[in-house]
Amino acid sequence: MEIERLVQTLSAEGQALARAAEEAGTDAKVPTCPGWQVRDLVRHTGMVHRWATAFVAEGHTSYHPDEGLPDLDGAELLTWFREGHRRLVDTLAGAPADVECWSFLPAPSPLTFWARRQAHETTVHRVDAESALGGAPSAIAVDFAVDGIDEVLRGFHARPKSRVRTDAPRVLRVRAEDTDAVWTVRLSAEPPTCERGDTAEADCEVAGPAAALYLSLWNRRPFPRVAGDSSLATLWREKSAVTWG
């Protein structure tokens, strides 16, 4: 996706997250993040925004630690979040296309990486904030959801850190039914490998609208439909969590 579109999405999603958090209140529980209250969600996302901003704004070319979580709550916390989110948006929107800085997933450029990563980070956590209000989350565009599925399958879980592994080779297919996007995920004792397309016979297929699959792959909701060996869908739910640090 184009950087401008990703930054626009980041801007809108961060504002929506703040509105939902404000409406729910920082004491509210976050059903999609068991053990968290809204304050934990806002502190975490705001910290990540500032961490990401530093790489682009300060040109760090190697890993740079985050600044930790703030000891803020209520209205002060939301003001802090909004300020950090706005700085991230402005930094990405104003950065030169050839900016050099550290990143951790393949991308055409560091700027593309950070715009994409923060757009998806913020969208998933916006859904978390809305879960504190109850009801269904706001819509996610199909093409953006497809890009997010690509990121989690071909980016995050291609890394050695992925714990989604099987003793014997297995194949998981992911099919977005409201578009023509299909992924074939090959599981083994090594990190998963994934390619676009229906390229191998699947032991299990998870299918549904792209936005629903996107949230399912980030463990925010059950898979809409599972066919075949459901133990692979269970394996994903149990082992795919991406944690901070």
C-alpha positions as CSV (number, residue, x, y, z in Angstrom):
1,M,0.0,0.0,0.0
2,E,1.1,3.6,-0.6
3,I,2.8,5.4,2.3
4,E,0.3,8.3,2.1
5,R,-2.7,5.9,2.5
6,L,-1.0,4.1,5.4
7,V,-0.3,7.3,7.2
8,Q,-3.9,8.5,6.7
9,T,-5.1,5.2,8.1
10,L,-2.8,5.5,11.1
11,S,-4.1,9.0,11.7
12,A,-7.8,8.0,11.6
13,E,-7.3,4.8,13.7
14,G,-5.3,6.6,16.4
15,Q,-8.1,9.2,16.7
16,A,-10.7,6.4,16.9
17,L,-8.7,4.6,19.5
18,A,-8.5,7.7,21.7
19,R,-12.3,8.3,21.3
20,A,-13.2,4.8,22.3
21,A,-10.8,4.9,25.2
22,E,-12.2,8.1,26.4
23,E,-15.8,6.8,26.2
24,A,-15.0,3.5,27.9
25,G,-12.9,5.1,30.6
26,T,-9.4,4.0,31.6
27,D,-10.8,1.6,34.3
28,A,-12.7,-0.5,31.7
29,K,-11.6,-4.0,31.0
30,V,-10.4,-4.9,27.4
31,P,-12.0,-8.2,26.5
32,T,-9.7,-8.7,23.5
33,C,-6.6,-8.4,25.8
34,P,-7.3,-10.5,28.9
35,G,-5.9,-8.9,32.0
36,W,-5.7,-5.4,30.5
37,Q,-7.7,-2.3,31.3
38,V,-8.0,0.6,28.9
39,R,-5.2,2.4,30.7
40,D,-2.8,-0.5,29.9
41,L,-3.8,-0.4,26.3
42,V,-3.4,3.3,25.9
43,R,0.0,3.3,27.7
44,H,1.3,0.5,25.6
45,T,0.1,1.9,22.2
46,G,1.3,5.4,23.1
47,M,4.7,4.0,24.1
48,V,5.0,2.1,20.8
49,H,4.1,5.3,18.9
50,R,6.9,7.2,20.6
51,W,9.3,4.3,20.0
52,A,8.5,4.2,16.3
53,T,8.7,8.0,16.0
54,A,12.3,8.0,17.4
55,F,13.6,5.7,14.7
56,V,12.4,7.9,11.8
57,A,12.9,11.3,13.5
58,E,16.3,10.6,15.0
59,G,17.6,8.2,12.4
60,H,18.5,5.3,14.6
61,T,20.1,2.7,12.4
62,S,20.2,-0.1,15.1
63,Y,17.7,-1.2,17.7
64,H,16.8,1.5,20.2
65,P,14.9,0.7,23.4
66,D,11.5,2.3,24.2
67,E,11.1,4.8,26.9
68,G,8.9,2.7,29.1
69,L,5.3,3.2,30.2
70,P,4.1,6.6,31.6
71,D,2.7,6.9,35.1
72,L,-0.4,8.7,33.8
73,D,-4.1,8.0,33.9
74,G,-7.4,9.5,33.0
75,A,-7.5,12.7,30.9
76,E,-3.7,13.2,31.3
77,L,-3.0,9.8,29.8
78,L,-5.3,10.5,26.8
79,T,-3.7,13.9,26.2
80,W,-0.3,12.2,26.3
81,F,-1.5,9.5,23.9
82,R,-2.9,12.0,21.4
83,E,0.2,14.1,21.5
84,G,2.4,11.1,20.7
85,H,0.1,9.8,18.0
86,R,0.1,13.2,16.3
87,R,3.9,13.4,16.4
88,L,4.1,10.0,14.8
89,V,1.7,10.9,12.0
90,D,3.5,14.2,11.4
91,T,6.9,12.5,11.4
92,L,5.9,9.8,8.9
93,A,4.1,12.3,6.7
94,G,7.1,14.7,6.6
95,A,10.0,12.2,6.4
96,P,12.0,11.9,3.2
97,A,11.2,8.8,1.2
98,D,14.9,7.7,1.5
99,V,15.2,8.1,5.3
100,E,17.6,5.5,6.7
101,C,16.7,3.9,10.0
102,W,16.3,0.5,11.7
103,S,13.3,-1.8,10.9
104,F,12.5,-5.4,11.6
105,L,10.4,-6.8,8.7
106,P,11.1,-6.8,5.0
107,A,9.7,-3.7,3.2
108,P,10.6,-1.5,0.2
109,S,12.0,1.1,2.5
110,P,12.3,1.9,6.2
111,L,9.6,4.6,5.8
112,T,7.2,2.1,4.2
113,F,7.9,-0.4,7.0
114,W,7.2,2.1,9.8
115,A,4.1,3.5,8.2
116,R,2.7,0.0,7.5
117,R,3.6,-1.4,10.9
118,Q,2.2,1.5,12.9
119,A,-1.0,1.6,10.8
120,H,-1.7,-2.0,11.6
121,E,-0.5,-1.7,15.2
122,T,-2.9,1.1,15.8
123,T,-5.8,-0.5,13.9
124,V,-5.6,-3.7,16.0
125,H,-5.4,-1.7,19.2
126,R,-8.3,0.5,18.1
127,V,-10.3,-2.7,17.9
128,D,-9.2,-3.5,21.4
129,A,-10.3,-0.1,22.7
130,E,-13.7,-0.5,21.0
131,S,-14.0,-4.0,22.6
132,A,-14.1,-2.2,26.0
133,L,-17.4,-0.6,24.8
134,G,-19.0,-3.8,23.7
135,G,-20.6,-4.4,20.3
136,A,-18.9,-4.9,17.0
137,P,-15.8,-3.0,16.0
138,S,-15.7,-0.3,13.3
139,A,-15.1,-1.5,9.8
140,I,-11.7,-2.3,8.3
141,A,-11.2,-1.8,4.6
142,V,-10.7,-5.1,2.6
143,D,-7.4,-4.1,0.9
144,F,-6.0,-2.9,4.2
145,A,-7.0,-6.1,5.9
146,V,-5.4,-8.1,3.1
147,D,-2.2,-6.1,3.6
148,G,-2.3,-6.8,7.3
149,I,-2.8,-10.6,6.7
150,D,0.3,-10.4,4.5
151,E,2.3,-8.7,7.2
152,V,1.4,-11.2,9.9
153,L,1.9,-14.3,7.8
154,R,4.8,-13.4,5.5
155,G,6.4,-10.9,7.9
156,F,6.0,-11.7,11.6
157,H,5.7,-15.5,11.3
158,A,8.5,-15.8,8.9
159,R,10.9,-14.8,11.7
160,P,12.8,-17.3,13.8
161,K,10.7,-16.1,16.8
162,S,7.5,-17.7,15.5
163,R,6.3,-20.5,17.8
164,V,3.7,-21.8,15.2
165,R,5.4,-25.1,14.5
166,T,4.5,-28.7,14.0
167,D,6.4,-32.0,14.4
168,A,5.5,-33.2,11.0
169,P,4.9,-31.0,7.9
170,R,1.4,-29.6,7.7
171,V,-0.3,-27.0,5.5
172,L,-2.7,-24.2,6.6
173,R,-4.6,-22.3,4.0
174,V,-6.0,-18.8,4.7
175,R,-8.7,-17.7,2.3
176,A,-10.3,-14.2,2.2
177,E,-13.7,-14.8,0.7
178,D,-14.6,-11.2,-0.2
179,T,-11.6,-10.9,-2.4
180,D,-9.3,-13.2,-4.4
181,A,-6.5,-13.3,-1.7
182,V,-5.3,-16.8,-0.6
183,W,-2.3,-17.7,1.4
184,T,-0.6,-21.1,1.8
185,V,1.2,-21.5,5.1
186,R,3.6,-24.4,5.4
187,L,4.2,-25.5,9.0
188,S,7.0,-27.7,10.3
189,A,9.6,-27.8,13.0
190,E,11.1,-24.7,11.5
191,P,9.5,-21.2,11.3
192,P,6.4,-21.1,9.0
193,T,6.9,-20.3,5.3
194,C,4.1,-18.6,3.4
195,E,3.3,-17.8,-0.2
196,R,0.4,-16.1,-1.9
197,G,-2.0,-18.4,-3.7
198,D,-3.5,-21.9,-3.4
199,T,-0.2,-23.7,-3.9
200,A,-0.5,-26.9,-2.0
201,E,-3.2,-29.2,-0.7
202,A,-4.2,-28.0,2.8
203,D,-4.7,-30.0,5.9
204,C,-6.8,-27.1,7.3
205,E,-8.4,-24.0,5.8
206,V,-9.5,-21.0,7.7
207,A,-11.8,-18.7,5.7
208,G,-14.0,-15.7,5.9
209,P,-14.1,-11.9,5.1
210,A,-10.6,-10.4,5.0
211,A,-11.2,-8.1,8.0
212,A,-12.5,-11.0,10.1
213,L,-9.5,-13.1,9.2
214,Y,-7.1,-10.2,9.9
215,L,-8.5,-9.9,13.5
216,S,-8.5,-13.7,13.9
217,L,-4.9,-14.0,12.9
218,W,-4.1,-11.4,15.6
219,N,-6.2,-13.5,18.0
220,R,-8.9,-10.8,18.4
221,R,-11.8,-13.1,17.4
222,P,-12.4,-16.7,16.5
223,F,-11.8,-17.8,12.9
224,P,-15.0,-17.4,10.9
225,R,-14.8,-20.8,9.3
226,V,-12.5,-23.8,9.8
227,A,-12.4,-26.8,7.5
228,G,-10.2,-29.9,7.8
229,D,-7.9,-30.5,10.8
230,S,-9.1,-27.9,13.3
231,S,-6.0,-28.6,15.5
232,L,-4.0,-26.3,13.2
233,A,-6.4,-23.4,13.9
234,T,-6.1,-24.2,17.6
235,L,-2.3,-24.2,17.2
236,W,-2.4,-20.8,15.7
237,R,-4.6,-19.4,18.6
238,E,-2.3,-21.0,21.2
239,K,1.1,-20.2,19.7
240,S,0.9,-17.2,17.4
241,A,0.8,-14.3,19.9
242,V,3.3,-11.6,19.2
243,T,4.5,-10.0,22.5
244,W,6.4,-6.9,23.2
245,G,10.1,-7.1,23.9
